[in-house]
Amino acid sequence: PFWIATIAVAASIEITDTVEQNASSGSEREHFMQEAEIFNGRLGMLAITGFAMQEWFLNSAVVDQIPIFFKPLNVVVEQLLANGGAMHL
């Protein structure tokens, strides 16, 4: 029930946001930036949904499965250089 309510709220916000954006007129650049923001937001929602599904199916945290995404870049580079290019998780 929680996730259904969350998706319903997100969908209603998306519909309201899209209607408001279509009602306001602006330059072509402004329209492009608004569309890019919507696209990136939707991509982020798909990514976090994918992470949730991955955790549910594999029954372990994404952070434990692919820690390279959750470490600072300098730590990753240091580990790669120390191991001759091989990443040990």
MOBEL-V643664 format. One record per backbone hydrogen bond with DSSP energy under -1.0 kcal/mol. CO is the residue of the C=O (numbers start at 1). NH is the residue of the N-H. If there is no record, write none. Layout:
[[CO | NH] [CO | NH]]
This chain:
[[1 | 5] [2 | 6] [3 | 7] [4 | 8] [5 | 9] [6 | 10] [7 | 11] [8 | 12] [9 | 13] [10 | 14] [11 | 15] [12 | 16] [13 | 17] [14 | 18] [15 | 19] [16 | 20] [17 | 21] [18 | 22] [19 | 23] [20 | 24] [27 | 31] [28 | 32] [29 | 33] [30 | 34] [31 | 35] [32 | 36] [33 | 37] [34 | 38] [35 | 39] [36 | 40] [37 | 41] [38 | 42] [39 | 43] [40 | 44] [41 | 45] [42 | 46] [43 | 47] [44 | 48] [45 | 49] [46 | 50] [47 | 51] [48 | 52] [49 | 53] [50 | 54] [51 | 55] [52 | 56] [53 | 57] [54 | 58] [55 | 59] [61 | 65] [62 | 66] [66 | 69] [67 | 70] [72 | 76] [73 | 77] [74 | 78] [75 | 79] [76 | 80] [77 | 81] [78 | 82] [79 | 83] [80 | 85]]
